[in-house]
Amino acid sequence: MRVMGLDLGDKTIGVAVSDPLGWTAQGVEVIRRDGNKAREMDRLKELAGTYGVEKVVLGLPRNMNGTLGERGEKSKAFALEVEKLLSLPVELWDERLSTVAAERILLEADTSRAKRKKVIDKVAAAIILQGYLDSGGAGR
């Protein structure tokens, strides 16, 4: 089962997809958010079709104490929109510290600051998705 992972931010949406067996996650692209929601959703739909996605996992930002803040509520609303648009199940996945982990990976790979800025969101999406896959989520 192929799964799409999303890291929703105010300015970007990081996108990752799993391999066809649902074992590994790969970053695909970063969708820039410029206020044109229709364009963003069209691109998500196009990617889901291209990769034959059967499920979407969206990072849910929680506070360190586990509560949901404003960003968490925005993510929940976005999940409902994606579910309706793609007619696919959308699961929310705790994304605490995923961007920190992505930054660390890119720093260890000696990636330049300019390059990190361009790819960090898709790396974070891959980290979110890989956590979900490792938990056995793709088999649910």
N, C-alpha and C positions, 0 to 999 in steps of 0.2 A: 504494500500500500504506500503510495507516495503522499507525503505530508508537506505542506508549506508552512514555514515559520515566519512570523512577522514581528519586527521590533518597531513599535509605533512611537514616533517622536513628534514634536511640534513642527519641525522643519523637514523631516524625512521619514520614510518607512523603509527599514531594512528588510530584505526578502531573502529567504533561504529555502531550499527544497531538499527533501531526502532522496536517497537513491530509491529505485523501484521496490526494493525489499524492506525499506524503512529502517535501515541500520545506521546510515551515516548522513550527516547534514552538510550541505555545501552552500556557501553564500552565493546569491545570484546577482542581485543588483540593489541599488538604493534609488527609491522613488522620491524625487523632490516634491515637497508639499508647498505649493504656491497659492493655495486658496481655491484651486480648480478641483473640487472633490470628484467631479465626473471623470476627469482625466485620470486621477489616482485610481479610482475604482475600475475604470476601463483597463488600465494597465494590470491591476491585480487579476482581473478576469482573464485577460490575455495570457498572463503567466500561468494561471491555474490550468487553462486549457492546453497550453503548450506542453506542460509537464505532466498532464493527466493527474492532477492533484485530487485526492479523495477526502482530505481533511485539512483544516487550517489550525495552527497553534499560534495564538497571539500572546505575546509577553504581557503579563499583568504586573505593573509596578506597585509594589507594596512598600509601606514604610518599614523600617527595620524592626519595629515591634509587631509587624504583621497586619496592621490596619491599612485600609485603603484611603488614599488621599484624592485630590482633584484629578491627578493624572490617571489614577486607577479607575475612577468613574468614567473618564473620557475613553479609556481603553475598553471598558465594558460596553459603552454605547457604540464604539467602532466595531466591536465584535458582532453586535446585532446587525449592523449595516452590512458587514462582509458576509455573514451567514445568509442574509436575505438575498444579496446580490449574486452570490455564487451557488446558492442552494446546496451548500456543503456544511457539515458540522464544524463549528469553531469552538475550540477548547482554550480556556485561559490558563496560562502557565506562569508561575511565580518567576519573575525575571530579576529579582534583587541581585545587584552586583554584576549583571551580565555585561554592561558596558565597561565596568572596571576590568573584568576578565579579558574582554576584547582588547582594551588598551594595553594590558600587560602582554598579551600574545603578540601584538603588533610591535611593541617596544622590544621584546625579546628577539623578534625577527629583524630588528634594526630598520624598521620601516620609517621613512622620513615623515616629518610632521604633516606635510602637504598630502602625502599619500594616505596617512592614517585618517585624516579628516574625510577623505573621499570614501574609504572602505569600512570605517569602524561600525557603521550601522548594519551592514550586511554580515560582518563578523559577529556582532552581537546577536543578530537573528539566527545565525548558525549555532551559536552557543545555547540560545534558548531552545531551539529545535533539537539539538543533540541531547540536552538534558531531558527533554520529553521522550525522545526515542530510547535513551538509556533506561528510563523508568519503565519501559515496556508499553508506553502509551500508544504506539502505532498498532499494537496487537489488540487494543481494546475495541 
